[in-house]
């Protein structure tokens, strides 16, 4: 019997999740059907309950419903607890389970690039939900230190205070975007600034070995500045594939190799 999966969001037309999951299924010989579900902005809970009531096996959640999904879950993974957002849902023993696969998707993407995270010193630009979602997996991957830089320093510090109880072995700290300096192995842009008119300027006092842009599909001034320095760069498509693979493995018990699917970006 074909198992049913879907991604739910609003809007949802742009989602590439069905394409990715069908590709994973073909590569692993798993029989599944994966579609898009448009949920009304005021009808998310009813939409997902209807999906599981009809025999659905698993749901991915995209904007703007990740925080609502977090609130609805009866059982949360540690990754979801730290992220305070859920992008992967399934039912087990009559309970709704939730996970956040974004951070592991990023870690797997960085590993596929050959970028070593063990003992790495990482700078993350931005203190929003995207940053919160990747902190724990980066620490678990062996990062020596993670610095969060944000325009409003107090927001970055609040994020550090929130996630610190979950994280061991990695030094966490917060700085303002006007304090960018020092040497890092990796800089991750989790802001939308480099995709908009207000380009984020990286000062010469900030030195780094690799640059990763979480967004994909649009020109990024962050990556352009990194490339001008001769620094290896990547956009966020590999993270998109990585988080989808992690969800697929939770539901199906098999984890395809991320590198096999990066060609789907073209």
Backbone as CSV, one residue per row, in Angstrom:
resi,resn,N_x,N_y,N_z,CA_x,CA_y,CA_z,C_x,C_y,C_z
1,UNK,0.840,-1.193,0.000,0.000,0.000,0.000,0.879,1.248,0.000
2,UNK,0.581,2.159,-0.899,1.362,3.394,-1.019,1.110,4.290,0.191
3,UNK,2.203,4.677,0.878,2.075,5.570,2.021,1.986,7.011,1.529
4,UNK,1.176,7.806,2.247,0.884,9.172,1.829,1.657,10.189,2.682
5,UNK,2.328,11.110,1.999,3.057,12.188,2.654,2.700,13.506,1.966
6,UNK,2.993,14.611,2.649,2.701,15.917,2.053,3.501,17.001,2.747
7,UNK,3.546,18.165,2.110,4.072,19.379,2.731,2.924,20.357,2.833
8,UNK,2.791,21.004,3.988,1.691,21.930,4.214,2.246,23.328,4.482
9,UNK,1.633,24.321,3.873,2.076,25.699,4.047,1.081,26.648,3.391
10,UNK,1.411,27.939,3.405,0.601,28.959,2.752,1.474,30.203,2.552
11,UNK,1.978,30.445,1.338,1.705,29.738,0.081,2.465,28.416,0.009
12,UNK,2.152,27.604,-0.987,2.780,26.288,-1.090,3.212,25.954,-2.519
13,UNK,2.778,26.760,-3.509,3.046,26.426,-4.906,4.536,26.271,-5.193
14,UNK,5.368,27.073,-4.531,6.798,27.109,-4.819,7.561,25.911,-4.258
15,UNK,6.958,25.132,-3.368,7.686,24.087,-2.648,8.267,23.034,-3.592
16,UNK,9.510,22.664,-3.324,10.165,21.615,-4.105,10.175,20.283,-3.361
17,UNK,9.505,20.232,-2.216,9.510,19.017,-1.408,8.992,17.789,-2.157
18,UNK,7.867,17.870,-2.905,7.409,16.673,-3.623,8.465,16.125,-4.579
19,UNK,9.117,17.028,-5.318,10.169,16.614,-6.257,11.294,15.885,-5.524
20,UNK,11.711,16.429,-4.383,12.813,15.827,-3.629,12.423,14.462,-3.077
21,UNK,11.268,14.388,-2.431,10.880,13.130,-1.793,10.589,12.033,-2.810
22,UNK,10.040,12.393,-3.965,9.838,11.392,-5.012,11.189,10.883,-5.525
23,UNK,12.177,11.776,-5.590,13.521,11.363,-6.015,14.151,10.430,-4.988
24,UNK,13.985,10.743,-3.704,14.507,9.864,-2.652,13.834,8.487,-2.725
25,UNK,12.519,8.501,-2.936,11.760,7.251,-2.985,12.221,6.377,-4.146
26,UNK,12.436,7.000,-5.300,12.890,6.254,-6.467,14.264,5.640,-6.214
27,UNK,15.144,6.413,-5.552,16.506,5.927,-5.304,16.544,4.793,-4.290
28,UNK,15.578,4.768,-3.380,15.598,3.766,-2.305,14.574,2.652,-2.505
29,UNK,13.783,2.738,-3.570,12.803,1.695,-3.835,11.613,1.696,-2.903
30,UNK,11.309,2.864,-2.341,10.189,2.973,-1.400,8.949,3.493,-2.139
31,UNK,7.808,2.879,-1.863,6.550,3.238,-2.516,5.842,4.301,-1.693
32,UNK,5.809,5.523,-2.205,5.116,6.598,-1.495,4.545,7.595,-2.478
33,UNK,3.603,8.388,-1.969,3.047,9.505,-2.732,3.194,10.751,-1.880
34,UNK,3.675,11.826,-2.474,3.973,13.057,-1.721,3.372,14.234,-2.487
35,UNK,2.530,15.017,-1.824,1.853,16.131,-2.496,1.951,17.415,-1.667
36,UNK,1.415,18.500,-2.218,1.369,19.796,-1.536,-0.028,20.010,-0.958
37,UNK,-0.087,20.582,0.261,-1.360,20.922,0.887,-1.357,22.406,1.250
38,UNK,-2.305,23.140,0.706,-2.478,24.546,1.052,-3.428,24.631,2.244
39,UNK,-2.933,25.124,3.374,-3.781,25.259,4.565,-4.200,26.711,4.722
40,UNK,-5.468,26.966,5.066,-5.881,28.336,5.365,-5.062,28.880,6.534
41,UNK,-4.801,30.166,6.534,-4.000,30.756,7.605,-4.629,30.525,8.974
42,UNK,-5.961,30.413,9.016,-6.638,30.179,10.296,-7.126,28.736,10.429
43,UNK,-6.572,27.829,9.587,-7.071,26.458,9.611,-5.991,25.390,9.577
44,UNK,-4.806,25.706,10.123,-3.690,24.754,10.067,-3.981,23.482,10.863
45,UNK,-4.428,23.633,12.104,-4.653,22.465,12.960,-5.671,21.514,12.337
46,UNK,-6.776,22.057,11.832,-7.801,21.221,11.216,-7.249,20.503,9.991
47,UNK,-6.377,21.185,9.246,-5.797,20.604,8.034,-4.928,19.394,8.352
48,UNK,-4.068,19.518,9.351,-3.174,18.387,9.646,-3.930,17.247,10.331
49,UNK,-4.916,17.560,11.156,-5.706,16.496,11.777,-6.468,15.711,10.713
50,UNK,-6.983,16.401,9.701,-7.687,15.735,8.605,-6.734,14.833,7.827
51,UNK,-5.504,15.291,7.627,-4.511,14.493,6.890,-4.224,13.182,7.608
52,UNK,-3.947,13.256,8.903,-3.631,12.029,9.645,-4.859,11.147,9.848
53,UNK,-6.033,11.765,9.986,-7.271,10.990,10.135,-7.573,10.176,8.880
54,UNK,-7.097,10.678,7.725,-7.340,9.963,6.466,-6.259,8.927,6.164
55,UNK,-5.361,8.698,7.125,-4.332,7.681,6.954,-2.980,8.189,6.529
56,UNK,-2.783,9.513,6.505,-1.495,10.078,6.131,-0.381,9.617,7.057
57,UNK,0.823,9.428,6.488,1.943,8.886,7.265,2.866,9.958,7.829
58,UNK,3.036,11.076,7.103,3.953,12.102,7.577,3.757,13.409,6.850
59,UNK,4.004,14.504,7.550,3.833,15.844,6.993,5.092,16.668,7.210
60,UNK,5.494,17.392,6.162,6.445,18.480,6.338,5.666,19.772,6.512
61,UNK,6.224,20.699,7.273,5.559,21.966,7.566,6.470,23.103,7.132
62,UNK,5.923,24.034,6.362,6.694,25.197,5.954,5.960,26.465,6.384
63,UNK,6.492,27.618,5.995,5.939,28.897,6.462,4.475,29.019,6.068
64,UNK,3.663,29.621,6.945,4.035,30.246,8.234,3.655,29.398,9.444
65,UNK,3.685,28.071,9.310,3.048,27.203,10.308,4.003,26.448,11.242
66,UNK,5.317,26.685,11.144,6.235,25.873,11.940,6.048,26.064,13.449
67,UNK,5.748,27.294,13.862,5.542,27.538,15.293,4.216,26.935,15.763
68,UNK,3.185,26.991,14.921,1.911,26.362,15.272,2.067,24.852,15.402
69,UNK,2.846,24.258,14.507,3.098,22.822,14.578,3.783,22.457,15.895
70,UNK,4.725,23.296,16.301,5.427,23.091,17.581,4.429,23.073,18.741
71,UNK,3.484,23.979,18.711,2.499,24.075,19.793,1.554,22.876,19.825
72,UNK,1.275,22.290,18.667,0.303,21.205,18.581,0.870,19.843,18.977
73,UNK,2.194,19.696,18.897,2.797,18.377,19.118,2.698,17.927,20.575
74,UNK,2.453,16.633,20.732,2.416,16.043,22.081,3.786,15.527,22.499
75,UNK,4.627,15.188,21.528,5.994,14.733,21.801,6.937,15.491,20.872
76,UNK,7.979,16.103,21.448,8.948,16.894,20.684,10.347,16.324,20.854
77,UNK,11.110,16.274,19.777,12.519,15.899,19.877,13.299,17.062,20.504
78,UNK,14.495,16.790,21.045,15.316,17.881,21.568,15.581,18.968,20.524
79,UNK,15.774,18.555,19.268,16.016,19.554,18.212,14.824,20.493,18.071
80,UNK,13.622,19.941,18.149,12.420,20.771,18.044,12.259,21.652,19.274
81,UNK,12.615,21.125,20.446,12.508,21.909,21.679,13.401,23.139,21.617
82,UNK,14.624,22.960,21.123,15.539,24.098,21.012,15.058,25.074,19.942
83,UNK,14.613,24.543,18.805,14.198,25.389,17.684,12.899,26.136,17.969
84,UNK,12.058,25.549,18.845,10.711,26.077,19.101,9.901,26.169,17.811
85,UNK,10.205,25.271,16.901,9.511,25.201,15.608,9.634,23.776,15.097
86,UNK,8.624,23.325,14.378,8.574,21.953,13.869,8.349,21.976,12.374
87,UNK,9.152,21.194,11.641,8.941,21.085,10.191,8.653,19.656,9.745
88,UNK,8.613,18.714,10.688,8.379,17.311,10.355,7.441,16.693,11.384
89,UNK,6.321,16.152,10.904,5.292,15.584,11.783,5.017,14.128,11.427
90,UNK,4.708,13.328,12.450,4.219,11.974,12.245,3.452,11.545,13.489
91,UNK,2.667,10.478,13.354,1.917,9.960,14.492,2.509,8.636,14.944
92,UNK,2.543,8.452,16.255,3.085,7.231,16.843,2.331,6.964,18.140
93,UNK,1.807,5.760,18.276,1.040,5.398,19.479,-0.076,6.394,19.757
94,UNK,-0.684,6.889,18.685,-1.811,7.801,18.831,-1.440,9.218,19.207
95,UNK,-0.127,9.522,19.232,0.325,10.871,19.597,0.997,11.545,18.406
96,UNK,0.908,12.885,18.383,1.525,13.663,17.319,2.962,14.009,17.713
97,UNK,3.913,13.539,16.915,5.333,13.773,17.154,5.837,14.884,16.236
98,UNK,6.797,15.658,16.734,7.364,16.730,15.926,8.871,16.818,16.047
99,UNK,9.518,17.099,14.930,10.972,17.279,14.905,11.283,18.502,14.056
100,UNK,12.498,19.013,14.178,12.989,20.070,13.302,14.263,19.544,12.650
101,UNK,14.207,19.329,11.344,15.329,18.716,10.629,16.240,19.737,9.958
102,UNK,15.946,21.033,10.119,16.729,22.067,9.431,18.206,22.030,9.826
103,UNK,18.467,21.943,11.122,19.847,21.982,11.592,20.665,20.796,11.131
104,UNK,20.077,19.588,11.215,20.797,18.411,10.735,20.972,18.481,9.232
105,UNK,19.983,19.069,8.551,20.126,19.269,7.112,21.303,20.156,6.778
106,UNK,21.507,21.211,7.573,22.654,22.097,7.376,23.960,21.353,7.645
107,UNK,24.011,20.617,8.749,25.229,19.862,9.091,25.579,18.880,7.974
108,UNK,24.580,18.154,7.487,24.830,17.181,6.413,25.271,17.880,5.133
109,UNK,24.719,19.066,4.874,25.122,19.834,3.701,26.583,20.267,3.801
110,UNK,26.970,20.742,4.977,28.353,21.179,5.183,29.311,19.995,5.075
111,UNK,28.893,18.847,5.607,29.727,17.645,5.491,29.879,17.223,4.038
112,UNK,28.779,17.341,3.256,28.839,16.973,1.840,29.792,17.878,1.061
113,UNK,29.931,19.127,1.542,30.873,20.066,0.922,32.320,19.777,1.319
114,UNK,32.482,18.915,2.325,33.815,18.625,2.830,34.324,19.646,3.825
115,UNK,33.411,20.450,4.376,33.785,21.465,5.366,33.738,20.842,6.758
116,UNK,34.845,20.860,7.445,34.975,20.180,8.732,34.384,21.024,9.869
117,UNK,33.439,20.455,10.601,32.811,21.162,11.717,33.444,20.837,13.062
118,UNK,34.239,19.790,13.122,34.847,19.401,14.395,35.825,20.478,14.856
119,UNK,35.578,21.024,16.035,36.396,22.096,16.630,36.311,23.406,15.842
120,UNK,35.300,23.537,14.989,35.171,24.754,14.185,34.672,25.921,15.026
121,UNK,35.125,27.115,14.666,34.608,28.344,15.251,33.658,28.959,14.226
122,UNK,32.379,29.103,14.598,31.332,29.473,13.646,30.695,30.803,14.039
123,UNK,30.472,31.654,13.046,29.733,32.897,13.224,28.423,32.788,12.450
124,UNK,27.295,33.030,13.132,25.996,33.030,12.463,25.448,34.453,12.466
125,UNK,25.106,34.947,11.300,24.541,36.292,11.168,23.026,36.208,11.256
126,UNK,22.447,36.892,12.242,21.002,36.850,12.450,20.631,36.029,13.667
127,UNK,19.570,36.442,14.352,19.155,35.758,15.584,17.681,35.369,15.537
128,UNK,17.200,35.030,14.343,15.810,34.628,14.192,15.620,33.129,14.286
129,UNK,14.479,32.666,13.800,14.143,31.254,13.877,15.096,30.363,13.113
130,UNK,15.636,30.857,11.993,16.565,30.046,11.210,17.816,29.721,12.015
131,UNK,18.312,30.692,12.773,19.485,30.462,13.619,19.161,29.526,14.768
132,UNK,18.055,29.759,15.412,17.645,28.916,16.544,17.553,27.440,16.121
133,UNK,17.101,27.222,14.896,16.895,25.854,14.429,18.159,25.066,14.160
134,UNK,19.307,25.743,14.024,20.536,25.024,13.663,21.560,24.964,14.791
135,UNK,21.303,25.635,15.895,22.308,25.731,16.961,22.685,24.370,17.547
136,UNK,21.694,23.565,17.919,21.984,22.289,18.572,22.715,21.326,17.636
137,UNK,22.260,21.094,16.407,22.998,20.183,15.528,24.429,20.647,15.236
138,UNK,24.665,21.949,15.107,26.029,22.436,14.896,26.907,22.119,16.100
139,UNK,26.351,22.302,17.298,27.101,21.968,18.512,27.370,20.468,18.589
140,UNK,26.353,19.667,18.264,26.513,18.212,18.307,27.518,17.721,17.265
141,UNK,27.691,18.491,16.200,28.655,18.120,15.159,30.089,18.447,15.561
142,UNK,30.255,19.085,16.721,31.597,19.314,17.249,32.099,20.734,17.203
143,UNK,31.228,21.700,16.880,31.676,23.088,16.835,32.269,23.511,18.181
144,UNK,33.437,24.133,18.134,34.112,24.565,19.369,33.446,25.799,19.948
145,UNK,32.999,26.693,19.058,32.358,27.913,19.511,31.375,28.412,18.468
146,UNK,30.256,28.971,18.919,29.259,29.544,18.023,28.950,30.955,18.502
147,UNK,29.164,31.926,17.635,28.873,33.321,17.937,27.682,33.759,17.087
148,UNK,26.678,34.336,17.723,25.504,34.836,17.012,25.585,36.357,16.967
149,UNK,25.548,36.912,15.756,25.611,38.363,15.583,24.269,38.858,15.066
150,UNK,23.752,39.909,15.687,22.447,40.430,15.295,22.449,41.948,15.412
151,UNK,21.604,42.582,14.586,21.523,44.040,14.642,21.147,44.494,16.051
152,UNK,20.160,43.814,16.658,19.785,44.086,18.045,20.487,43.077,18.938
153,UNK,21.495,43.526,19.661,22.316,42.625,20.461,21.486,41.862,21.494
154,UNK,20.503,42.526,22.091,19.714,41.887,23.151,18.966,40.659,22.625
155,UNK,18.558,40.709,21.359,17.858,39.560,20.793,18.808,38.377,20.619
156,UNK,20.026,38.654,20.194,21.029,37.590,20.067,21.353,36.995,21.430
157,UNK,21.473,37.841,22.440,21.779,37.360,23.783,20.635,36.517,24.338
158,UNK,19.399,36.917,24.043,18.242,36.143,24.495,18.241,34.761,23.863
159,UNK,18.587,34.692,22.584,18.660,33.394,21.915,19.708,32.505,22.578
160,UNK,20.875,33.067,22.844,21.932,32.300,23.518,21.440,31.796,24.868
161,UNK,20.784,32.643,25.636,20.266,32.247,26.952,19.244,31.114,26.821
162,UNK,18.436,31.155,25.762,17.403,30.144,25.562,17.996,28.776,25.236
163,UNK,19.023,28.745,24.379,19.532,27.454,23.896,20.662,26.892,24.756
164,UNK,21.293,27.733,25.587,22.434,27.294,26.389,22.149,26.043,27.225
165,UNK,20.978,25.919,27.879,20.730,24.728,28.695,20.746,23.413,27.916
166,UNK,20.557,23.473,26.602,20.508,22.256,25.779,21.871,21.880,25.204
167,UNK,22.833,22.796,25.290,24.077,22.627,24.547,25.269,22.487,25.490
168,UNK,26.027,21.398,25.287,27.238,21.152,26.060,28.440,21.108,25.111
169,UNK,29.573,21.569,25.578,30.804,21.414,24.818,31.091,22.486,23.791
170,UNK,30.157,23.394,23.563,30.391,24.492,22.620,30.211,25.817,23.342
171,UNK,31.194,26.710,23.191,31.087,28.035,23.791,30.142,28.894,22.946
172,UNK,29.131,29.471,23.574,28.155,30.300,22.868,28.289,31.755,23.304
173,UNK,28.165,32.676,22.360,28.220,34.095,22.713,27.458,34.916,21.682
174,UNK,27.163,36.174,22.049,26.386,37.072,21.197,27.134,38.374,21.008
175,UNK,27.036,38.926,19.788,27.617,40.226,19.497,26.646,41.004,18.599
176,UNK,26.868,42.310,18.487,26.092,43.114,17.558,26.697,43.052,16.168
177,UNK,25.901,43.313,15.129,26.435,43.293,13.766,27.503,44.367,13.563
178,UNK,27.508,45.386,14.431,28.524,46.430,14.324,29.831,46.029,15.009
179,UNK,29.873,44.788,15.533,31.076,44.300,16.223,31.770,43.185,15.452
180,UNK,31.463,43.038,14.159,32.023,41.942,13.382,33.533,42.109,13.209
181,UNK,34.276,41.153,13.762,35.726,41.136,13.615,36.219,39.767,14.074
182,UNK,37.512,39.522,13.917,38.073,38.258,14.377,38.113,37.208,13.287
183,UNK,38.561,36.004,13.667,38.760,34.920,12.713,37.802,33.768,13.002
184,UNK,37.172,33.276,11.922,36.230,32.167,12.033,36.512,31.141,10.933
185,UNK,36.197,29.888,11.238,36.293,28.857,10.210,35.138,28.991,9.218
186,UNK,33.961,29.328,9.729,32.759,29.351,8.904,31.848,30.503,9.312
187,UNK,31.335,31.232,8.328,30.297,32.233,8.574,29.024,31.781,7.856
188,UNK,27.912,31.766,8.581,26.620,31.365,8.034,25.704,32.582,8.041
189,UNK,25.131,32.910,6.885,24.180,34.014,6.835,22.766,33.481,6.996
190,UNK,22.144,33.815,8.130,20.763,33.406,8.402,19.832,34.612,8.379
191,UNK,20.315,35.733,7.847,19.462,36.920,7.699,18.923,36.965,6.274
192,UNK,17.930,37.812,6.052,17.425,38.021,4.693,18.053,39.260,4.066
193,UNK,18.952,39.898,4.801,19.490,41.193,4.373,20.203,41.114,3.030
194,UNK,20.985,40.045,2.810,21.784,40.001,1.589,20.922,39.725,0.365
195,UNK,19.660,39.364,0.561,18.749,39.132,-0.563,17.904,40.363,-0.863
196,UNK,17.958,41.343,0.039,17.149,42.554,-0.125,18.043,43.718,-0.514
197,UNK,17.470,44.900,-0.552,18.234,46.075,-0.931,19.294,46.454,0.088
198,UNK,19.068,46.118,1.375,20.014,46.525,2.425,21.103,45.466,2.577
199,UNK,22.095,45.555,1.717,23.169,44.572,1.718,23.949,44.610,3.026
200,UNK,24.275,43.430,3.517,25.055,43.287,4.744,26.530,43.378,4.375
201,UNK,27.212,44.398,4.867,28.604,44.603,4.514,29.519,43.892,5.506
202,UNK,30.412,43.062,4.986,31.353,42.319,5.822,32.651,43.113,5.921
203,UNK,32.997,43.598,7.114,34.185,44.443,7.253,35.471,43.634,7.066
204,UNK,36.553,44.289,6.651,37.831,43.582,6.463,38.367,42.987,7.762
205,UNK,37.915,43.515,8.905,38.379,42.973,10.202,37.814,41.574,10.468
206,UNK,36.808,41.180,9.679,36.201,39.862,9.828,36.853,38.909,8.836
207,UNK,37.529,37.889,9.360,38.221,36.916,8.524,37.544,35.546,8.671
208,UNK,37.396,34.824,7.543,36.750,33.506,7.611,37.217,32.630,6.457
209,UNK,37.045,31.326,6.633,37.548,30.344,5.673,36.477,29.832,4.716
210,UNK,35.197,29.870,5.162,34.093,29.365,4.347,32.851,30.210,4.613
211,UNK,31.956,30.283,3.613,30.747,31.102,3.752,29.537,30.323,3.240
212,UNK,28.494,30.244,4.073,27.279,29.522,3.702,26.077,30.442,3.816
213,UNK,25.311,30.522,2.747,24.087,31.333,2.691,22.890,30.393,2.829
214,UNK,22.056,30.587,3.863,20.922,29.685,4.060,19.887,29.794,2.945
215,UNK,19.720,30.973,2.377,18.759,31.137,1.288,19.344,30.588,-0.007
216,UNK,18.471,30.381,-0.997,18.951,29.906,-2.288,18.023,30.433,-3.379
217,UNK,18.528,30.406,-4.594,17.689,30.776,-5.727,17.694,32.250,-6.090
218,UNK,18.375,33.081,-5.288,18.443,34.511,-5.581,19.875,34.988,-5.387
219,UNK,20.259,36.070,-6.078,21.609,36.617,-5.871,21.810,37.024,-4.408
220,UNK,22.992,36.750,-3.880,23.297,37.060,-2.481,24.541,37.921,-2.399
221,UNK,24.402,39.124,-1.842,25.575,39.992,-1.690,26.554,39.390,-0.678
222,UNK,26.037,38.619,0.278,26.903,37.938,1.247,27.851,36.985,0.524
223,UNK,27.317,36.144,-0.360,28.162,35.206,-1.095,29.077,35.945,-2.073
224,UNK,28.583,37.024,-2.645,29.408,37.792,-3.578,30.627,38.375,-2.866
225,UNK,30.412,38.893,-1.663,31.535,39.441,-0.891,32.526,38.351,-0.504
226,UNK,32.004,37.176,-0.128,32.886,36.066,0.235,33.691,35.608,-0.978
227,UNK,33.027,35.540,-2.140,33.716,35.095,-3.348,34.826,36.072,-3.737
228,UNK,34.599,37.369,-3.519,35.624,38.370,-3.819,36.890,38.138,-2.989
229,UNK,36.719,37.528,-1.830,37.868,37.217,-0.970,38.512,35.875,-1.337
230,UNK,37.923,35.174,-2.294,38.455,33.873,-2.665,38.081,32.771,-1.693
231,UNK,37.009,32.994,-0.932,36.565,32.040,0.078,35.571,31.047,-0.544
232,UNK,35.668,29.747,-0.241,34.678,28.781,-0.721,33.279,29.149,-0.219
233,UNK,32.272,29.059,-1.113,30.915,29.472,-0.759,29.898,28.410,-1.169
234,UNK,28.722,28.503,-0.558,27.591,27.670,-0.977,26.298,28.370,-0.596
235,UNK,25.285,28.213,-1.444,23.961,28.702,-1.054,23.201,27.586,-0.352
236,UNK,21.946,27.840,-0.002,21.210,26.947,0.884,20.491,25.790,0.231
237,UNK,20.691,25.564,-1.085,19.978,24.441,-1.700,20.374,23.112,-1.071
238,UNK,21.658,22.964,-0.749,22.110,21.710,-0.136,21.471,21.497,1.240
239,UNK,21.199,22.581,1.955,20.494,22.483,3.238,19.044,22.064,3.031
240,UNK,18.408,22.604,1.967,17.042,22.205,1.631,16.977,20.701,1.383
241,UNK,17.927,20.197,0.605,17.970,18.756,0.332,18.253,17.983,1.619
242,UNK,19.176,18.494,2.416,19.558,17.805,3.651,18.427,17.681,4.643
243,UNK,17.657,18.756,4.837,16.549,18.681,5.792,15.453,17.750,5.293
244,UNK,15.265,17.697,3.959,14.278,16.788,3.386,14.709,15.336,3.569
245,UNK,15.992,15.059,3.364,16.513,13.698,3.560,16.352,13.263,5.013
246,UNK,16.603,14.181,5.939,16.467,13.838,7.361,15.019,13.487,7.684
247,UNK,14.057,14.242,7.151,12.642,13.919,7.353,12.306,12.570,6.726
248,UNK,12.798,12.347,5.509,12.562,11.083,4.807,13.073,9.902,5.635
249,UNK,14.245,10.079,6.247,14.833,8.981,7.026,14.051,8.719,8.312
250,UNK,13.481,9.754,8.910,12.647,9.580,10.104,11.420,8.736,9.762
251,UNK,10.808,9.035,8.645,9.571,8.353,8.247,9.801,6.958,7.688
252,UNK,10.915,6.772,6.969,11.094,5.556,6.186,12.249,4.664,6.637
253,UNK,13.055,5.148,7.577,14.112,4.312,8.133,15.310,4.099,7.226
254,UNK,15.441,4.909,6.179,16.599,4.814,5.296,17.004,6.240,4.917
255,UNK,18.325,6.493,4.847,18.820,7.853,4.608,19.625,7.900,3.318
256,UNK,19.044,8.445,2.248,19.790,8.572,0.991,21.012,9.477,1.152
257,UNK,21.980,9.336,0.251,23.188,10.162,0.290,22.886,11.535,-0.306
258,UNK,23.125,12.586,0.468,22.791,13.945,0.046,23.479,14.316,-1.262
259,UNK,24.730,13.934,-1.408,25.499,14.338,-2.592,24.870,13.843,-3.891
260,UNK,24.059,12.787,-3.820,23.452,12.218,-5.026,22.348,13.114,-5.598
261,UNK,21.900,14.106,-4.836,20.729,14.875,-5.249,21.001,16.364,-5.438
262,UNK,22.258,16.788,-5.297,22.575,18.202,-5.450,22.410,18.666,-6.892
263,UNK,22.456,17.730,-7.840,22.280,18.103,-9.236,20.859,18.568,-9.535
264,UNK,19.912,18.328,-8.605,18.539,18.760,-8.812,18.403,20.278,-8.786
265,UNK,19.439,20.972,-8.316,19.357,22.438,-8.235,19.324,23.057,-9.622
266,UNK,19.981,22.447,-10.575,20.065,23.047,-11.914,18.757,22.906,-12.678
